[in-house]
Amino acid sequence: MGEKGVGGGGGGGRVVVVVRKFDQEKDSRRVEEVERRCEVGPSGELSLFTDLLGDPICRVRHSPSFLMLVAEMVGEGKEKEIVGMIRGCIKTVTCGKKLFRNGRNSNDPTKPLPVYTKLAYILGLRVSPSHRRMGIGLKLVCKMEEWFRENGAEYSYIATENDNQASVSLFTDKCGYSKFRTPSILVNPVFAHKVRLPKRLHIFKLSPSDAESFYRRRFSTTEFFPRDIDSVLNNKLSLGTFVAVYSDSYPTESWPGSDSFLADPPESWAVLSVWNCKDVFTLEVRGASRVKRGFAKTTRLVDRALPWLQLPSVPEVFRPFGLHFMYGLGGEGPRAVKLVKALCGHAHNLAKERGCGVVATEVSSREPLRLGIPHWKRLSCAEDLWCIKRLGEDYSDGSVGDWTKSPPGLSIFVDPREF
């Protein structure tokens, strides 16, 4: 990777910033130090800290193609200091849909086909607080985009908090990104009690191959659907795909297979999958007063002592805790929202068994099924911000045109590998 100069002033020596590929053996400790400096929260306020469990590339490692870059300051005496980093990955996703042409699939010519594009994703951009406002973040983004283009990516996008003005300004004002989608991150605590599920309910666990067939048939035209969904479902971090139905409309207690189920589905059904983020990273809330900690502990003690009351309790978030991520949520029918709620309860109980502190998901702000997703507003983010940029002029399919200008659909598919 190339070098960029940063002039020394006030009599200081000249230094250069070298943007290069991350070396896990040499750089891991120094990268963790930068991460810690970047996560110092404001005094007296609650802050969320992330522990990557000694693996700085854990959040991109499971993507088809990924890269991590570091920015290293090199002084006149050749002393070196890592002052920033960035991660990026590339995959093929759905960006639109079109109708069949030329007689293909004559059995159902009205069924749309997914239109795929090669999409890059930027995440984990960090610059040490003492080296900000020096253009280092911009250099890292530009170098990552060079790698995206070299590897055929047609678009690049980032996700950031809507109120993170520094990040929004960097990408929209300096890097040419435009605001694109505003999904919601919904987070629910894992209580000390198990959530009761409706009695008139069947929950089927699908095999990875059956889940792949199910998702491809029903969700392949959903925006951001990953073409390599089989890799996601077969990953060791994917804990299963679950389909819920009511027994009064679907009396069988054995799963018939995706093809048979979708050929003659019940009146209402819902589906979701669960991803184990707990083995990738942990979170911790810092800055809470002793009163808040004491109140949270009291709610847990009461919940454990009286589980039949189903009282909500604050999880132990003031120590490192893990989470499970729910992805691939979908369903149809008049009772689909209730079935989604039941599946979220099932996911909660799975997270409780595995010692997690919260369960989370991310859905479109227009998703009709979000009404069935239990969450605490205080823990959730009502409006995450996704920004997108067009990297090239050649596209996988002209029927979509410029994806950056397309209106949002009702749903999006959030890839758990990048949460």
LUMMARDREN-405547 format. One line per 3 residues: number of its first residue (from 1); their letters; for each residue x, z, y of C-alpha. Coordinates in nm, 4 decimals, m for minus. Example, Ala and Ser with C-alpha at 12.3 -4.5 7.8 and 13.67 -1.06 7.14 Angstrom:
BEGIN
1> as> 1.2300/0.7800/m0.4500 | 1.3670/0.7140/m0.1060;
***
This chain:
BEGIN
1> mge> 0.0000/0.0000/0.0000 | 0.1103/m0.0600/0.3554 | 0.2494/0.1707/0.6190;
4> kgv> 0.0976/0.2379/0.9589 | 0.2932/0.3851/1.2463 | 0.1927/0.6932/1.4395;
7> ggg> 0.4054/0.7463/1.7457 | 0.5499/1.0854/1.8216 | 0.5071/1.2100/2.1759;
10> ggg> 0.6515/1.4795/2.3995 | 1.0023/1.4333/2.2598 | 0.8886/1.4650/1.8967;
13> grv> 1.0256/1.2371/1.6258 | 0.8428/0.9265/1.5161 | 0.6398/0.9459/1.1965;
16> vvv> 0.4568/0.6867/0.9910 | 0.1450/0.7186/0.7802 | 0.1784/0.5656/0.4359;
19> vrk> m0.1488/0.4879/0.2589 | m0.0800/0.4655/m0.1113 | m0.2373/0.5136/m0.4532;
22> fdq> m0.2943/0.8716/m0.5661 | m0.0447/0.9966/m0.8252 | m0.2093/1.2665/m1.0341;
25> ekd> 0.1144/1.4315/m1.1448 | 0.2775/1.4469/m0.8009 | m0.0202/1.4748/m0.5666;
28> srr> m0.2859/1.6968/m0.7282 | m0.1671/2.0272/m0.5843 | m0.1178/1.8893/m0.2325;
31> vee> m0.4556/1.7142/m0.2413 | m0.6256/2.0401/m0.3394 | m0.4610/2.2083/m0.0389;
34> ver> m0.6092/1.9449/0.1941 | m0.9499/1.9881/0.0298 | m0.9350/2.3634/0.0940;
37> rce> m0.8379/2.3143/0.4593 | m1.1263/2.0722/0.5070 | m1.3813/2.3134/0.3591;
40> vgp> m1.3242/2.6061/0.5931 | m1.6773/2.6838/0.7134 | m1.7841/2.8094/1.0563;
43> sge> m1.7484/3.1842/1.1074 | m2.0643/3.3816/1.0325 | m2.2494/3.0865/0.8749;
46> lsl> m2.3257/2.9888/0.5182 | m2.1025/2.7106/0.3850 | m2.0947/2.5223/0.0553;
49> ftd> m1.7561/2.4877/m0.1169 | m1.6729/2.2513/m0.4018 | m1.4190/2.3134/m0.6774;
52> llg> m1.3157/1.9908/m0.8533 | m1.1722/2.1930/m1.1426 | m0.8212/2.0537/m1.1006;
55> dpi> m0.9257/1.6873/m1.1223 | m0.9347/1.5193/m0.7774 | m1.0773/1.1951/m0.9218;
58> crv> m1.3512/1.3633/m1.1270 | m1.6327/1.2175/m0.9150 | m1.5253/0.8571/m0.9724;
61> rhs> m1.3536/0.8859/m1.3110 | m1.6610/0.7717/m1.5058 | m1.7253/0.4592/m1.2975;
64> psf> m1.6331/0.1136/m1.4350 | m1.3569/0.0662/m1.1764 | m1.2191/0.3270/m0.9395;
67> lml> m0.9319/0.4085/m0.7050 | m0.8103/0.7065/m0.5056 | m0.5807/0.6680/m0.2059;
70> vae> m0.3864/0.9285/m0.0106 | m0.2526/0.9189/0.3441 | 0.0978/1.0617/0.3615;
73> mvg> 0.2844/1.1374/0.6827 | 0.6566/1.0663/0.6590 | 0.8827/1.2096/0.9285;
76> egk> 1.2237/1.0906/1.0472 | 1.3872/1.3317/0.8054 | 1.1796/1.1790/0.5220;
79> eke> 0.9748/1.4979/0.4868 | 0.6321/1.4104/0.3472 | 0.2881/1.5656/0.3893;
82> ivg> m0.0444/1.4471/0.2479 | m0.2979/1.4606/0.5306 | m0.5933/1.2659/0.3936;
85> mir> m0.7535/1.1003/0.0929 | m1.0370/0.8728/m0.0060 | m1.2065/0.7734/m0.3327;
88> gci> m1.3812/0.4491/m0.4138 | m1.5455/0.2793/m0.7100 | m1.7066/m0.0541/m0.7935;
91> ktv> m1.9957/m0.1394/m1.0221 | m2.2696/m0.3997/m1.0638 | m2.6176/m0.2945/m0.9521;
94> tcg> m2.9615/m0.4383/m0.8811 | m3.0067/m0.5459/m0.5204 | m3.3389/m0.7279/m0.5554;
97> kkl> m3.5616/m0.9228/m0.7916 | m3.6917/m1.2732/m0.8431 | m3.9454/m1.4497/m1.0634;
100> frn> m3.8427/m1.6389/m1.3752 | m3.7790/m2.0096/m1.3303 | m3.7190/m2.3168/m1.5442;
103> grn> m3.9546/m2.1976/m1.8150 | m3.7521/m1.8910/m1.9088 | m3.9471/m1.6110/m2.0749;
106> snd> m4.2594/m1.8240/m2.1031 | m4.4400/m1.5278/m2.2643 | m4.4507/m1.3513/m1.9286;
109> ptk> m4.3499/m1.5819/m1.6426 | m4.4771/m1.3319/m1.3834 | m4.2328/m1.0576/m1.4836;
112> plp> m3.9506/m1.0364/m1.2265 | m3.5814/m1.0565/m1.3077 | m3.3228/m0.8233/m1.1535;
115> vyt> m3.0774/m0.9758/m0.9088 | m2.7378/m0.8123/m0.9431 | m2.4532/m0.7693/m0.6983;
118> kla> m2.1088/m0.6120/m0.7131 | m2.1303/m0.2930/m0.5090 | m1.8507/m0.0634/m0.3915;
121> yil> m1.8966/0.3018/m0.3033 | m1.6803/0.5196/m0.0777 | m1.6808/0.8950/m0.1269;
124> glr> m1.4599/1.1971/m0.0804 | m1.3029/1.0885/0.2498 | m1.1027/1.3821/0.3823;
127> vsp> m0.8576/1.4213/0.6713 | m0.6768/1.7473/0.7336 | m0.8236/1.9239/1.0425;
130> shr> m0.4811/1.9312/1.2118 | m0.4463/1.5516/1.1830 | m0.7859/1.4287/1.2945;
133> rmg> m0.8479/1.1904/1.5855 | m0.5325/0.9993/1.4925 | m0.7029/0.7050/1.3196;
136> igl> m0.6092/0.8217/0.9705 | m0.9664/0.8140/0.8388 | m1.0072/0.4572/0.9643;
139> klv> m0.6813/0.3507/0.7965 | m0.7962/0.4969/0.4662 | m1.1316/0.3178/0.4849;
142> ckm> m0.9685/m0.0156/0.5719 | m0.7217/0.0104/0.2830 | m1.0007/0.0983/0.0409;
145> eew> m1.2052/m0.1981/0.1613 | m0.9066/m0.4246/0.0973 | m0.9128/m0.3114/m0.2656;
148> fre> m1.2898/m0.3676/m0.2799 | m1.2510/m0.7277/m0.1614 | m0.9608/m0.7972/m0.3963;
151> nga> m1.1846/m0.6892/m0.6839 | m1.4826/m0.9016/m0.5841 | m1.7141/m0.6414/m0.4303;
154> eys> m1.9869/m0.7995/m0.2182 | m2.1106/m0.4830/m0.0468 | m1.9772/m0.1364/0.0262;
157> yia> m2.1821/0.1750/0.0968 | m2.1312/0.5410/0.1765 | m2.3508/0.8504/0.1673;
160> ten> m2.3224/1.1205/0.4317 | m2.5274/1.3941/0.5920 | m2.7532/1.2561/0.8626;
163> dnq> m2.6245/1.5161/1.1110 | m2.2540/1.4568/1.0366 | m2.1924/1.2744/1.3615;
166> asv> m1.8185/1.2267/1.3063 | m1.8757/1.0524/0.9724 | m2.1704/0.8461/1.0951;
169> slf> m1.9764/0.7363/1.4021 | m1.6679/0.6381/1.1998 | m1.8618/0.4142/0.9640;
172> tdk> m2.1268/0.2689/1.1953 | m1.9249/0.2350/1.5182 | m1.5746/0.1596/1.3891;
175> cgy> m1.6130/0.0205/1.0363 | m1.9178/m0.2039/1.0765 | m2.1623/m0.0208/0.8488;
178> skf> m2.5334/m0.0041/0.9223 | m2.7850/0.2651/0.8355 | m2.9609/0.1528/0.5190;
181> rtp> m3.1518/0.4133/0.3166 | m3.2475/0.7786/0.3678 | m3.3080/0.9347/0.0252;
184> sil> m3.3850/1.3019/m0.0279 | m3.1687/1.5449/m0.2248 | m3.4036/1.7961/m0.3874;
187> vnp> m3.2514/2.1165/m0.5256 | m3.4242/2.3876/m0.7246 | m3.2713/2.7195/m0.8333;
190> vfa> m3.2425/2.8125/m1.1985 | m3.4403/3.1317/m1.2401 | m3.3709/3.4194/m1.4777;
193> hkv> m3.6925/3.3317/m1.6655 | m3.7790/3.0158/m1.8533 | m4.0374/2.7913/m1.6917;
196> rlp> m4.3610/2.7696/m1.8887 | m4.4578/2.4188/m1.9897 | m4.8131/2.2893/m2.0449;
199> krl> m4.9326/2.3394/m2.4029 | m5.0967/1.9975/m2.4335 | m4.7647/1.8213/m2.3956;
202> hif> m4.5245/1.6172/m2.6043 | m4.1643/1.5827/m2.4848 | m3.9598/1.3292/m2.6800;
205> kls> m3.5815/1.3087/m2.6631 | m3.4629/0.9472/m2.6866 | m3.1419/0.8266/m2.8456;
208> psd> m2.8988/0.6616/m2.5990 | m2.9747/0.3142/m2.7385 | m3.3503/0.3701/m2.7187;
211> aes> m3.3150/0.5117/m2.3671 | m3.1172/0.2034/m2.2655 | m3.3943/m0.0233/m2.3934;
214> fyr> m3.6550/0.1877/m2.2114 | m3.4710/0.1776/m1.8779 | m3.3859/m0.1915/m1.8940;
217> rrf> m3.7450/m0.2875/m1.9668 | m3.9029/m0.0676/m1.7008 | m3.6440/m0.0019/m1.4306;
220> stt> m3.3931/m0.2878/m1.4238 | m3.5457/m0.4275/m1.1019 | m3.5215/m0.0903/m0.9232;
223> eff> m3.2758/m0.0945/m0.6340 | m2.9258/0.0373/m0.7250 | m3.0019/0.0251/m1.1012;
226> prd> m2.6578/0.0080/m1.2733 | m2.6082/m0.2920/m1.4969 | m2.3923/m0.0771/m1.7274;
229> ids> m2.6721/0.1755/m1.7846 | m2.5573/0.1925/m2.1470 | m2.2257/0.3438/m2.0319;
232> vln> m2.4142/0.6069/m1.8331 | m2.6453/0.7045/m2.1190 | m2.3657/0.7133/m2.3779;
235> nkl> m2.1374/0.9261/m2.1603 | m2.0680/1.2747/m2.2960 | m2.1967/1.4203/m1.9673;
238> slg> m2.5434/1.2708/m2.0205 | m2.7414/1.5435/m2.1967 | m3.0376/1.3297/m2.2922;
241> tfv> m3.3317/1.1181/m2.1825 | m3.6766/1.2727/m2.2144 | m4.0253/1.1166/m2.2108;
244> avy> m4.3332/1.3338/m2.1540 | m4.6930/1.2512/m2.2474 | m5.0129/1.4509/m2.2858;
247> sds> m5.1187/1.5070/m2.6454 | m5.4824/1.4217/m2.5737 | m5.3849/1.0646/m2.4823;
250> ypt> m5.0931/1.0280/m2.7248 | m5.1585/1.2413/m3.0349 | m4.8520/1.1428/m3.2384;
253> esw> m4.5714/1.3988/m3.2445 | m4.2959/1.1544/m3.3390 | m4.1333/0.9026/m3.1076;
256> pgs> m4.2315/0.5469/m3.2092 | m3.9398/0.3770/m3.0349 | m3.9252/0.2305/m2.6856;
259> dsf> m4.0564/m0.1128/m2.7810 | m4.3666/0.0252/m2.9556 | m4.4265/0.2849/m2.6832;
262> lad> m4.4078/0.0373/m2.3957 | m4.6136/m0.2233/m2.5836 | m4.9068/0.0205/m2.5914;
265> ppe> m4.8301/0.3084/m2.3516 | m5.0608/0.6062/m2.2952 | m5.2627/0.6436/m1.9773;
268> swa> m4.9854/0.8498/m1.8174 | m4.6204/0.9111/m1.8985 | m4.2986/1.0206/m1.7283;
271> vls> m3.9278/0.9927/m1.8005 | m3.6055/1.1497/m1.6747 | m3.2464/1.1981/m1.7879;
274> vwn> m3.0126/1.4923/m1.7342 | m2.6435/1.4770/m1.6357 | m2.4047/1.7698/m1.6741;
277> ckd> m2.2217/1.8094/m1.3413 | m2.1174/2.1614/m1.4433 | m1.8238/2.0235/m1.6413;
280> vft> m1.7144/1.8034/m1.3483 | m1.7224/2.0397/m1.0502 | m1.8631/2.3753/m0.9433;
283> lev> m2.0120/2.4891/m0.6136 | m2.0024/2.8177/m0.4249 | m2.1886/2.9452/m0.1181;
286> rga> m1.9666/3.1470/0.1124 | m2.0314/3.3368/0.4316 | m2.3367/3.5350/0.3146;
289> srv> m2.3813/3.8875/0.4458 | m2.3958/4.1886/0.2157 | m2.7685/4.2139/0.2882;
292> krg> m2.8329/3.8589/0.1679 | m2.6204/3.9112/m0.1398 | m2.8035/4.2345/m0.2170;
295> fak> m3.1448/4.0737/m0.1750 | m3.0485/3.7860/m0.4049 | m2.9233/4.0278/m0.6711;
298> ttr> m3.2453/4.2289/m0.6504 | m3.4620/3.9210/m0.7086 | m3.2604/3.8357/m1.0202;
301> lvd> m3.2866/4.1886/m1.1578 | m3.6642/4.1910/m1.1117 | m3.6954/3.8443/m1.2650;
304> ral> m3.4947/3.9484/m1.5723 | m3.6898/4.2713/m1.6120 | m4.0317/4.1079/m1.5730;
307> pwl> m3.9914/3.7471/m1.6934 | m4.3612/3.7104/m1.7810 | m4.4469/3.7286/m1.4099;
310> qlp> m4.2565/3.4017/m1.3520 | m4.1255/3.5335/m1.0194 | m3.8870/3.3038/m0.8287;
313> svp> m3.5393/3.4507/m0.7939 | m3.2289/3.3536/m0.5997 | m2.9560/3.2372/m0.8407;
316> evf> m2.5992/3.3669/m0.8289 | m2.4731/3.1086/m0.5810 | m2.2201/3.3387/m0.4146;
319> rpf> m1.9831/3.2853/m0.7047 | m1.8864/2.9455/m0.8522 | m2.1874/2.7902/m1.0235;
322> glh> m2.2656/2.4640/m1.1970 | m2.5550/2.2242/m1.1710 | m2.7436/1.9686/m1.3745;
325> fmy> m2.8490/1.6436/m1.2105 | m3.1776/1.4742/m1.3007 | m3.1632/1.0958/m1.2796;
328> glg> m3.3685/0.7960/m1.3856 | m3.6975/0.9608/m1.2896 | m4.0009/0.7416/m1.3376;
331> geg> m4.3529/0.7300/m1.4693 | m4.6924/0.5678/m1.4557 | m5.0545/0.6724/m1.4567;
334> pra> m5.2820/0.9156/m1.2726 | m5.1133/1.2235/m1.4265 | m4.7548/1.1024/m1.3927;
337> vkl> m4.6775/1.3497/m1.1123 | m4.7800/1.6435/m1.3319 | m4.5728/1.5070/m1.6185;
340> vka> m4.2685/1.4767/m1.3895 | m4.3188/1.8419/m1.2942 | m4.3261/1.9340/m1.6651;
343> lcg> m4.0054/1.7380/m1.7298 | m3.8388/1.9144/m1.4365 | m3.9403/2.2433/m1.5982;
346> hah> m3.7844/2.1244/m1.9251 | m3.4655/2.0320/m1.7353 | m3.4690/2.3762/m1.5693;
349> nla> m3.4813/2.5485/m1.9081 | m3.1978/2.3318/m2.0367 | m2.9898/2.4268/m1.7311;
352> ker> m3.0703/2.7950/m1.7888 | m2.9458/2.7729/m2.1468 | m2.6194/2.6221/m2.0228;
355> gcg> m2.5603/2.8745/m1.7458 | m2.6237/2.6556/m1.4407 | m2.7228/2.7864/m1.0984;
358> vva> m2.9358/2.4941/m0.9804 | m3.0889/2.1645/m1.0877 | m3.0906/1.8743/m0.8436;
361> tev> m3.2024/1.5163/m0.8056 | m3.1962/1.2434/m0.5413 | m3.4922/1.0126/m0.4853;
364> ssr> m3.6174/0.7637/m0.2312 | m3.7952/0.9142/0.0673 | m4.0903/0.6927/m0.0332;
367> epl> m4.0899/0.7879/m0.4028 | m4.4519/0.8718/m0.5065 | m4.3349/1.0946/m0.7933;
370> rlg> m4.1355/1.3260/m0.5662 | m4.4538/1.5330/m0.5297 | m4.3941/1.6544/m0.8851;
373> iph> m4.0312/1.7636/m0.8294 | m4.0024/2.1409/m0.7697 | m3.7466/2.2268/m0.5031;
376> wkr> m3.6574/2.4802/m0.2388 | m3.6478/2.3283/0.1077 | m3.3704/2.5627/0.2145;
379> lsc> m3.1441/2.4284/m0.0606 | m3.2470/2.0638/m0.0255 | m3.1642/1.7802/0.2123;
382> aed> m3.4765/1.6000/0.3283 | m3.2834/1.3021/0.4632 | m2.9467/1.2024/0.3237;
385> lwc> m2.8035/0.8905/0.4902 | m2.6718/0.5840/0.3097 | m2.4863/0.3253/0.5195;
388> ikr> m2.3976/m0.0217/0.3908 | m2.1670/m0.3077/0.4860 | m2.1487/m0.6710/0.3804;
391> lge> m1.7945/m0.7457/0.2632 | m1.8113/m1.1183/0.1991 | m2.0105/m1.4357/0.2419;
394> dys> m2.0491/m1.5335/m0.1239 | m2.3383/m1.3700/m0.3031 | m2.4580/m1.3410/m0.6607;
397> dgs> m2.8013/m1.4828/m0.5789 | m2.9340/m1.6530/m0.2684 | m3.2899/m1.5346/m0.3291;
400> vgd> m3.2025/m1.1917/m0.1883 | m3.0088/m1.3089/0.1145 | m2.8321/m1.0360/0.3077;
403> wtk> m2.9126/m0.7135/0.1218 | m2.8198/m0.5040/0.4256 | m3.1294/m0.6371/0.6035;
406> spp> m3.3758/m0.5858/0.3172 | m3.6631/m0.3360/0.3581 | m3.6619/m0.0255/0.1365;
409> gls> m3.8652/m0.0178/m0.1816 | m4.0611/0.2741/m0.3203 | m3.7844/0.3835/m0.5567;
412> ifv> m3.4081/0.3835/m0.5963 | m3.1930/0.4554/m0.9020 | m2.9248/0.7131/m0.8222;
415> dpr> m2.6241/0.6848/m1.0510 | m2.5286/1.0362/m1.1713 | m2.1624/0.9377/m1.1989;
418> ef> m2.1376/0.9393/m0.8207 | m2.3451/1.2436/m0.7273;
***
